[in-house]
Structure formats: structure tokens, C-alpha cells
Amino acid sequence: TADYADDAGFYLQMHLSAIKETCMLHFLKSVIFSLVPIFILVFSLTMNVKAVEAAELDQKGSPEIMAQHGGENGNGNENGNENGNENENGNGNGNENGSAHDDQNTGENNHVAVAGGHAPVKLPPLWSVIPFILFLTMIATGPLFFEHFWHKYYPAIAVSLGMLVVGYYVVVLENVHQPIHSLAEYVSFIALLTALFVASGGILIRVDKQGTPLVNVALLVIGAVLANVIGTTGASMVLIRPFIRLNRHRIKPYHIVFFIFIVSNCGGALTPIGDPPLFLGFLKGVPFVWTLNNIWPAWLLGIGLLSAIFYFFDKGNHAKHLVVHGNEKFSGKISLKGLKNLWWLAIVIAAVFIDPAIFKWVPAVTIAGSEFSFIREIIMFTVAFLSFKFSDKVALKGNEFNFEPIKEVAFLFIGIFATMIPALQLVSNFASSPDGMKLLTVDALYWVTGLLSSVLDNAPTYLTFLAAGMGKYMLDINSKAEVLEFVNGFSIELMAISLSAVFFGAMTYIGNAPNFMVRSIAESAGIQMPSFMGYVIKYSIPILLPVLFITWLVFFIF
């Protein structure tokens, strides 16, 4: 009877594993196929934008007609030169007309000009940031005060609030450019996260060592260095599970929080691969080695201070643990399984550079003069599907791999990307205004870029203040030559923007892409993580903020 029971249990487990695998494959397929309507939407909006631009061009006249008018004006000027009085009158009228035109443009307080000579874009009203604030408030309070409701309905809440903002932009503001940009950024964002999450989930790292404070610090520092090679997201996904297993008998929330501080954020400040803001700067023309050459002292200080603080936190916890588990034996061996998934990770990292901004031959969707990648995203979603399908099943089981973390991140960030559109646009407009530029000292660039990177996505925040910092010196972010001029002439401003965008991303769960992912994996492993506000109040403000303050004093004050 016992044998039959064992056999039945074995076959039941096999069937459950097969069902689980089938469900996961269907989930991946649904993610990939969901891109089809997204690309259809982008294509239809593109056609709409092009139709509007064509209509505007017809109203203004073709370039040939404008040139013809220019020729007629030129002849008129020549005739005016023959007659001095007529010329003076003509100039007087022209000046009056020009002044009237300037006054008319100055009066458009709720519009901003866009490049390329298109019609001005309406600025959203201040109250349009309410959905973003509401969504952040629900992320912070939902798991605390209405946990069951939140976990059941957060996907619907995220999508609904996001669609509300997008609908307002398209219907009321008649602005499809901003939603399209946000959609393209979201697709790139979730494609990279999904590929890294799935590919790293098939790599099982077992460290049969005692999780002493020194061993933990060594792993965190290795993760900080690795973040500059495979990105903060890649390093986080590869190392978070081994880090949890290493401390399985005494794992506490602070272990995960310091992992987020060091590996998921501050560690990736040395190369453009490390963190998305720096990669965007590289695409705009900041030299690849600039961050390494200029930020490494601040990186050493930040990582060193955080590692030292973690050591003292962990030392007390380890002493308590020795009383209970002091006789446990360890072989000291490190075993790896599923190493073939390293090839998938390499493909993902290489695919990051398949961008039309780097290689002109890369196909792209062009909307209003902006090129959006899609080949890279297709590669990444394909890697996610294939890496899971061919992953070592023992490695997946050992990692307790499931799709719940990436599902949570996908839904929450679709709401964040959509609802933060008005906030980013208002911040960008103020930063590029004369009043805003007067306030953009080096200190302001550090603190304002940093604090906004904590609650907004740090990548667009970086670009906003890079453009504003350059605009202060009459330089254009869209000119690589002028970006290089800014790099060479005003490196202290660029250092303030770059360092704060990366370091301050650790202040909240939504400051940088891997933060929420690491939290979700930790919760899936049974670790009781702090809430959104608990994370900020208990860890970020008393621990991380003083480190950021010291960094500011050392590199921007003294």
C-alpha cells in the first residue's frame, strides 16, 4: 500500500509539474502575442500622426511653394532697396508684424513648442497628476490596509488609471505623441525585464557556505561589480535567489533591502550597461567610458559605506543565529546548474545595443521624427520564451521559479508609465523654462534629479535634467557634438545628474526597474517585506539618505 501511495504521489507530482509548465508556456505566449495589438495600435497612431502632419503641411504650403514665396519676397526687397522710402516703410511694417507675432507667441502660456516646426503641444493642467499620485498612494497603502482587494484588483486598477490619462491626452489634449513615447518605453522596459527574469530563473547557484557577514558583504560587492557588466536587473535576477538561500536560516527584510540598495541600484553606476539612465546618456552622445572615469570614486564611497552599515546590521543577526544553528556543517562548495542560460543572458545584453539610435540599419517605427525600436523587443521576448522552454527543469524547481513577480511588475509599471506622463511633461517644461534654468545649480541638479528619480522612472528624469542642464548653456541634447561639449566643459553637472539618477533610484520600490522584482521574489520565498512607506521610513531615510548626503558633501561641496 505504501508503494502504491508513493507511486501515486510521484505521478501526481509529475502531472502537477506538467500542468504548471504548460500554464507558464501559455503565459509567455500570451505576453508575446499581446504585442500584436500594441504594434497595431502604434501603427494606427503613426498613420494618424502622419495624416495630421500632411494636412498641416498642405495648409502651410509645400516647400516648393514656400521657396517661391521666398523668391518673391527677395525680389520685393530688391525693389525696396531701389526706393529708400519704400524700404523703410517695408521694414517698419515688418518689425510691427514681427512684434505682434512675438506677442502672440508669448501669450500662449499653456503651450510648448515642439521640434520640427509642428503645432505647439498643449501642456496638461496641474490636476492631471492626480491619477499618478493616487496610484502611488494605493501601491503604498494597498498591501497594508486592503490587502485582499489590492492583490485581486491591482491589475485592473493599474490599467484603468493608465487608460484614463492616455484617453485624456488623446481626446482632450489631442496629443498622441506623449502616449506613444510612453508606450514604446514601456514595451522596451518590460521586454528587457521579462527576458532577464526568465533566463536567470534557469540558472541555479548553490553556495554551501555559512552566510557570515563577511560572505554576505563579498556577495553584495560582487553583485555591484557584476551590475556594470549585465546591468542592475541582470545581476539582481542572477544573485537574489542564491543570496536568499545563503541566509536561509536567518533571512530578514534588511538583507533584501541592502541587496536592493547595493546590487539593484548603486552598483550599476560605472557603465552605460549598468543602469537605464546612463544607457540613454550613452545613446545621446556621452562617451561609454565617461562614467567609469568620473564616477568611480563616488561609487567606491557609496558601496563602501552601504557595505559597512550592512556588516554591522548583519553581525548582530549572525551572533543570534550561531546560538541556534552553530553546529551546522558546510562543505564550502559552489555548484552551478543551468549554465546554458548564460548564453541567453548574453543574447539579451547584446540585443540592448540593437537600437536605431546606435546603428542606422536597424529597422524602426518612425513617428513624428522619432525612431522606436521593435527588433530588439522581439528578440528579448523570444529569448524569454525559448530560455524557459529549454531551461534545466531541476534548476527551475530549485529556484522555485514562477511568473508571479514579473506579472506584478508588468501590471504595476504599465500604470506607472501611463499615469506619470503629465508629471514628467510638467517637470520637463519647468526645467527648460528661464525660471527653471536659473534654479539649476549643481546642488539642485543633484537633489532634484535624485528625489524625482525616487518616485518617477529614473531614465526619463535623467534625460529631462540633462536637457535642462545643457539648455542652461544654450546646448542641444539632440546634437551629439553639443552633448560632447557639455561632457567636456561641464562634467560636474553631468556627474550630479548621472550619480543622483542611479543612487536615488534605491529610495523607493518604484525608483528603478529591479526593485519591485527583487521584492516580489523575496515575498515569493516567504520573506515578509516592508510596505512601500515602511521601506522608505524604516530603511531609505535613516540609512540610504545619509549616504547620499555624505556623497553630496564629498563630491559637490568640499
C-alpha positions in Angstrom: 0.0 0.0 0.0 2.9 2.3 0.9 4.5 1.7 -2.5 1.2 2.4 -4.4 0.9 5.6 -2.4 4.4 6.6 -3.2 3.8 5.9 -6.9 0.6 7.8 -6.9 2.3 10.8 -5.2 5.1 10.6 -7.8 2.8 10.6 -10.8 0.6 13.3 -9.2 3.7 15.5 -8.8 4.7 14.8 -12.4 1.3 15.8 -13.7 1.2 18.9 -11.5 4.7 19.9 -12.8 3.5 19.3 -16.4 0.4 21.5 -15.8 2.5 24.2 -14.2 4.9 24.2 -17.2 2.0 24.3 -19.6 0.5 27.3 -17.8 3.8 29.1 -17.8 4.3 28.5 -21.5 0.8 29.8 -22.2 1.5 32.9 -20.1 4.7 33.6 -22.1 2.8 33.0 -25.4 0.1 35.4 -24.2 2.7 38.1 -23.4 4.3 37.7 -26.8 1.0 37.7 -28.7 -0.2 40.7 -26.7 2.5 42.7 -28.6 0.5 42.3 -31.8 -2.3 44.7 -30.8 0.2 47.0 -29.3 2.1 47.2 -32.5 -1.2 47.6 -34.4 -2.1 50.5 -32.1 1.3 52.1 -32.6 1.0 51.7 -36.4 -2.5 53.2 -36.4 -1.5 56.1 -34.3 1.5 56.6 -36.6 -0.7 56.8 -39.6 -2.9 59.3 -37.7 0.0 61.4 -36.8 1.4 61.4 -40.4 -2.1 62.3 -41.7 -2.3 65.2 -39.4 1.2 66.4 -40.3 0.4 66.0 -44.0 -2.7 68.1 -43.5 -0.7 70.8 -41.7 1.8 70.8 -44.5 -0.9 71.3 -47.1 -2.3 74.2 -45.1 1.1 75.9 -44.8 2.1 75.1 -48.3 4.7 72.8 -49.8 8.4 73.6 -49.5 8.5 74.5 -53.2 5.7 77.0 -52.8 7.3 78.4 -49.7 10.6 78.8 -51.7 8.7 80.5 -54.5 7.2 82.9 -52.0 10.7 83.4 -50.6 11.9 84.3 -54.1 9.1 86.8 -54.5 9.9 88.3 -51.1 13.5 88.6 -52.2 12.5 90.5 -55.4 10.3 92.7 -53.3 13.3 93.5 -51.1 15.4 94.3 -54.1 12.7 96.7 -55.3 12.6 98.1 -51.9 16.3 98.8 -51.9 15.8 100.8 -55.1 13.4 103.1 -53.3 14.7 104.0 -49.8 11.4 105.3 -48.5 9.5 102.2 -49.6 12.2 100.1 -48.0 12.0 102.0 -44.7 8.2 101.6 -44.7 8.6 97.9 -45.5 11.0 97.4 -42.7 8.7 99.3 -40.3 5.8 97.2 -41.2 7.8 94.0 -40.9 9.0 95.0 -37.5 5.5 95.7 -36.4 4.3 92.4 -37.7 7.2 90.6 -36.1 6.5 92.2 -32.7 2.8 91.3 -33.0 3.8 87.8 -33.9 6.2 87.6 -30.9 3.5 88.9 -28.6 1.1 86.3 -29.9 3.6 83.5 -29.2 4.4 84.9 -25.7 0.7 84.8 -24.9 0.5 81.1 -25.4 1.2 80.2 -21.8 -0.3 76.7 -21.9 1.5 75.5 -25.0 5.1 74.4 -25.6 6.8 74.4 -29.0 7.9 71.1 -30.4 10.9 70.4 -32.7 10.4 70.2 -36.4 8.1 73.2 -36.7 4.9 71.3 -35.8 2.0 72.8 -34.0 2.6 73.6 -30.3 1.8 70.9 -27.8 -0.7 71.7 -25.0 0.6 71.3 -21.5 -1.6 69.3 -19.2 -3.2 71.0 -16.2 -1.7 70.5 -12.8 -4.6 68.4 -11.6 -3.8 65.8 -14.3 -1.1 64.4 -11.9 -3.9 63.2 -9.5 -4.1 59.7 -11.1 -0.3 59.3 -10.6 -0.4 60.4 -7.0 -3.5 58.2 -6.4 -1.8 55.2 -7.9 1.4 55.7 -5.8 -0.8 56.1 -2.7 -2.6 52.8 -3.5 0.8 51.0 -4.1 1.9 52.3 -0.7 -1.2 51.6 1.3 -2.9 48.7 -0.5 -0.9 45.8 0.9 -1.3 47.3 4.4 -5.0 48.3 4.7 -6.9 46.4 2.0 -4.5 43.5 1.1 -7.1 41.1 -0.3 -8.7 43.7 -2.5 -5.4 45.1 -3.7 -3.9 41.7 -4.7 -7.1 40.8 -6.5 -7.7 44.0 -8.4 -4.3 45.8 -8.8 -4.1 44.8 -12.5 -7.5 46.4 -13.2 -6.7 49.5 -11.1 -3.3 50.0 -13.0 -4.8 49.6 -16.4 -7.9 51.8 -15.6 -5.9 54.7 -14.2 -3.4 54.4 -17.1 -6.2 54.4 -19.7 -7.8 57.4 -18.0 -4.7 59.5 -18.5 -4.0 58.2 -22.0 -7.6 58.9 -23.0 -7.3 62.5 -21.7 -4.2 63.1 -23.7 -5.6 61.7 -27.0 -9.2 63.0 -26.8 -8.9 66.3 -24.8 -5.3 67.5 -25.4 -5.2 65.9 -28.9 -1.7 64.7 -28.1 -0.8 61.2 -29.2 3.0 61.8 -29.2 3.4 61.5 -25.4 1.3 58.3 -25.0 3.2 56.7 -27.9 6.6 57.6 -26.4 5.4 56.2 -23.1 4.1 53.0 -24.7 7.4 52.5 -26.6 9.4 52.9 -23.4 7.2 50.5 -21.5 7.4 47.8 -24.2 11.3 48.1 -24.1 11.2 48.1 -20.3 9.1 45.0 -19.9 10.8 43.2 -22.7 14.2 43.6 -21.0 12.9 42.7 -17.6 11.0 39.6 -18.8 14.0 38.2 -20.7 16.4 38.7 -17.8 13.9 37.3 -15.3 13.2 34.2 -17.2 16.7 33.5 -18.4 18.2 34.0 -15.0 15.5 31.8 -13.4 17.0 28.8 -15.2 20.4 29.3 -13.5 20.7 27.6 -10.2 23.6 28.7 -8.0 24.1 26.8 -4.7 26.7 28.1 -2.2 27.2 25.6 0.6 28.9 28.1 2.9 27.8 29.7 6.1 26.2 33.1 5.4 28.5 35.1 7.6 28.5 38.9 7.5 31.8 38.9 5.5 30.5 36.3 3.0 27.3 38.4 2.5 29.3 41.6 2.0 31.5 39.8 -0.5 28.5 38.6 -2.5 26.9 42.1 -2.4 30.1 43.7 -3.7 30.5 41.1 -6.4 26.9 41.9 -7.4 27.7 45.6 -7.5 30.6 44.9 -9.9 28.5 42.4 -12.0 25.8 45.1 -12.3 28.1 47.0 -14.6 28.5 44.0 -16.9 25.0 42.6 -17.2 23.0 45.5 -15.8 21.4 46.0 -12.3 18.4 44.0 -13.5 20.6 41.1 -14.7 22.8 41.0 -11.6 19.7 41.2 -9.3 18.0 38.3 -11.1 21.0 36.1 -11.1 22.1 36.7 -7.5 18.9 37.3 -5.4 18.0 33.6 -5.1 21.5 32.4 -4.1 21.6 35.3 -1.6 18.4 34.2 0.0 19.5 30.6 0.1 22.8 31.6 1.6 21.0 33.1 4.6 18.1 30.7 4.6 18.2 30.2 8.4 18.3 33.8 9.3 17.0 35.8 6.4 15.5 39.2 7.4 13.9 42.0 5.4 17.1 44.1 5.8 19.1 41.5 3.8 16.8 42.2 0.8 16.7 46.0 1.3 20.5 46.2 1.3 20.6 44.0 -1.8 18.3 46.5 -3.5 20.5 49.4 -2.3 23.8 47.9 -3.5 23.2 45.4 -6.3 19.9 46.7 -7.8 20.9 50.4 -7.9 24.1 51.9 -6.7 26.3 49.1 -8.1 25.3 50.0 -11.7 26.8 53.5 -11.8 30.0 52.7 -13.6 28.9 51.9 -17.2 26.0 52.7 -19.5 25.1 49.0 -19.3 24.7 49.3 -15.6 21.5 51.4 -15.4 19.0 52.6 -17.9 19.6 56.4 -17.4 23.3 56.0 -18.2 22.5 54.0 -21.3 20.2 56.8 -22.5 23.0 59.2 -21.9 25.3 57.0 -24.0 22.7 57.0 -26.8 22.7 60.8 -26.7 26.5 61.0 -27.1 28.0 60.7 -23.6 31.2 58.6 -24.1 31.0 55.0 -22.9 33.9 55.2 -20.5 33.0 58.7 -19.1 31.0 57.2 -16.2 33.8 54.8 -15.2 36.4 57.6 -15.4 34.4 60.1 -13.4 32.1 58.3 -11.1 34.3 55.5 -9.7 35.3 57.5 -6.5 31.7 58.2 -5.6 30.9 54.6 -6.5 33.6 53.3 -4.1 32.4 55.7 -1.3 28.7 54.7 -1.7 29.2 51.0 -2.0 31.8 51.1 0.8 29.5 53.0 3.3 26.5 50.8 2.5 28.6 47.6 2.8 30.0 48.7 6.2 26.5 49.6 7.5 25.2 46.2 6.3 28.1 44.4 8.0 27.2 45.9 11.4 23.5 45.1 10.9 24.3 41.5 9.9 26.9 40.9 12.7 24.2 41.1 15.4 21.8 38.9 13.5 24.6 36.3 12.8 25.5 36.2 16.5 22.0 35.3 17.4 21.9 32.7 14.7 25.0 30.9 16.0 23.2 30.1 19.2 20.6 28.0 17.3 22.4 26.7 14.2 26.1 26.8 15.4 26.7 23.1 14.8 25.6 23.0 11.1 28.3 21.7 8.8 29.2 23.3 5.4 31.3 21.8 2.6 32.3 25.2 1.2 31.4 24.1 -2.4 29.7 26.3 -5.0 27.6 24.4 -7.6 26.1 25.7 -10.8 23.3 24.3 -12.8 21.7 25.6 -16.0 24.8 27.3 -17.3 23.4 27.1 -20.8 21.1 30.0 -19.9 24.2 32.2 -19.7 24.1 32.2 -23.5 20.5 33.6 -23.3 21.6 36.3 -21.0 24.5 37.2 -23.4 22.0 37.5 -26.2 19.8 39.8 -24.1 22.7 42.1 -23.2 23.8 42.2 -26.9 20.3 42.9 -28.0 20.3 46.1 -25.8 22.5 47.7 -28.4 20.3 46.8 -31.4 18.9 50.3 -31.4 18.3 52.6 -34.4 20.0 55.4 -32.4 23.2 53.4 -32.5 23.0 51.5 -35.8 21.1 53.3 -38.6 20.5 50.0 -40.4 18.3 48.7 -37.6 14.6 48.8 -38.7 12.4 51.1 -36.6 8.9 52.6 -36.4 9.2 56.3 -37.2 6.7 58.6 -35.5 6.9 62.4 -35.7 10.6 62.2 -36.4 11.4 59.8 -33.5 12.5 56.3 -34.2 11.3 53.5 -32.0 12.9 50.1 -31.8 11.0 46.9 -32.2 13.5 44.3 -33.4 15.3 44.4 -30.0 12.0 43.8 -28.2 11.0 40.9 -30.4 14.4 39.3 -29.7 14.0 39.7 -26.0 10.5 38.3 -25.8 11.7 35.4 -28.0 14.6 34.8 -25.6 12.2 34.7 -22.7 10.1 32.1 -24.4 13.0 29.9 -25.6 15.1 30.2 -22.4 12.1 28.9 -20.4 11.2 26.2 -22.8 14.8 24.8 -22.9 15.8 25.6 -19.3 17.0 22.9 -17.0 13.9 21.8 -15.0 15.9 20.9 -11.9 17.3 24.5 -11.9 13.8 26.0 -12.3 12.5 23.8 -9.5 15.5 24.6 -7.3 14.8 28.3 -7.8 11.1 27.8 -7.1 10.6 29.7 -10.4 7.2 31.2 -11.2 5.8 34.1 -13.1 4.1 36.0 -10.3 6.9 38.5 -9.8 7.1 39.5 -13.5 3.3 39.6 -13.7 3.1 42.1 -10.8 5.9 44.3 -12.2 4.2 44.3 -15.7 0.9 45.5 -14.4 2.1 48.0 -11.8 4.5 49.6 -14.2 2.0 49.9 -17.1 0.0 52.0 -14.7 3.1 54.0 -13.6 4.3 54.6 -17.1 0.9 55.9 -18.2 -0.1 58.0 -15.2 3.3 59.7 -14.9 3.1 61.2 -18.4 1.7 64.6 -17.1 4.1 64.8 -14.2 7.1 64.2 -16.5 5.8 66.7 -19.0 5.2 69.4 -16.4 8.6 68.9 -14.8 10.3 68.9 -18.2 8.6 72.2 -19.2 9.5 73.9 -15.9 13.1 72.7 -16.0 13.6 74.1 -19.6 11.9 77.4 -18.7 14.0 80.5 -17.9 12.9 80.4 -14.3 13.7 76.7 -14.0 17.2 77.1 -15.6 18.1 79.8 -13.1 17.5 77.3 -10.3 19.5 74.5 -11.9 22.7 74.8 -9.9 24.9 71.7 -9.4 23.3 71.2 -6.0 19.8 71.5 -7.4 20.6 69.1 -10.2 21.8 66.5 -7.7 18.9 66.7 -5.3 16.0 67.5 -7.7 17.1 64.8 -10.2 17.6 62.4 -7.4 14.3 63.0 -5.5 12.3 62.9 -8.7 14.1 59.7 -9.7 12.8 58.1 -6.5 9.2 58.5 -7.5 9.3 58.8 -11.3 11.2 56.4 -13.5 14.8 57.5 -13.3 15.5 57.1 -17.0 13.2 59.9 -18.4 14.1 62.0 -15.3 17.7 61.8 -16.2 17.0 62.9 -19.8 14.8 65.8 -18.6 17.5 67.3 -16.4 20.3 66.5 -18.9 18.4 68.5 -21.5 17.7 71.3 -18.9 21.3 71.4 -17.7 22.5 71.7 -21.3 19.9 74.2 -22.2 21.3 76.5 -19.4 24.4 76.8 -21.6 22.4 77.0 -24.9 23.3 73.5 -25.9 21.0 71.0 -27.6 20.6 67.5 -26.2 19.8 66.2 -29.7 23.2 67.2 -31.1 25.9 64.7 -30.2 28.6 67.3 -30.8 27.0 69.6 -28.3 26.5 66.7 -25.8 30.2 66.1 -26.0 30.9 69.8 -25.5 28.7 69.6 -22.3 30.6 66.5 -21.2 34.0 68.2 -21.6 33.1 71.6 -20.3 30.5 70.9 -17.6 31.3 67.5 -16.3 30.4 68.4 -12.7 26.8 69.0 -13.8 26.7 65.7 -15.7 28.2 63.9 -12.7 25.5 65.3 -10.4 22.7 64.2 -12.8 24.2 60.8 -13.5 25.1 59.9 -9.9 21.8 61.0 -8.4 19.6 59.3 -11.1 21.3 56.0 -10.3 21.8 56.2 -6.5 18.4 57.8 -5.7 16.6 55.0 -7.6 17.0 52.9 -4.5 14.9 55.3 -2.3 11.6 53.6 -3.2 10.4 50.3 -4.7 9.5 52.1 -7.9 12.7 54.1 -8.4 14.4 51.5 -10.6 13.3 48.5 -12.5 14.7 45.7 -10.4 13.5 47.0 -7.0 9.9 45.7 -7.3 11.2 42.5 -8.9 13.5 41.7 -6.1 10.8 42.4 -3.6 8.4 40.1 -5.3 10.9 37.2 -5.5 11.6 37.7 -1.8 8.0 37.6 -0.9 7.5 34.5 -3.0 10.3 32.9 -0.9 8.2 33.7 2.3 10.1 36.8 3.4 7.9 39.5 5.0 9.0 42.6 3.1 8.2 46.1 4.3 5.4 48.1 2.7 6.1 50.9 0.3 6.2 53.5 3.1 7.8 51.1 5.5 10.7 50.7 3.1 11.1 54.5 2.9 10.7 55.3 6.5 12.5 52.4 8.1 15.4 52.0 5.7 15.7 54.6 2.9 15.5 57.8 5.1 17.7 56.6 8.1 20.2 54.6 6.1 20.4 55.5 2.4 19.7 59.2 2.7 22.7 59.9 4.9 24.9 58.0 2.5 23.6 60.2 -0.4 24.1 63.3 1.8 27.7 62.4 2.5 28.3 61.7 -1.2 27.0 65.1 -2.0 29.2 66.8 0.6 32.4 65.0 -0.5 32.0 65.4 -4.3 29.9 68.6 -4.7 30.6 70.8 -1.7 34.2 70.2 -0.5 
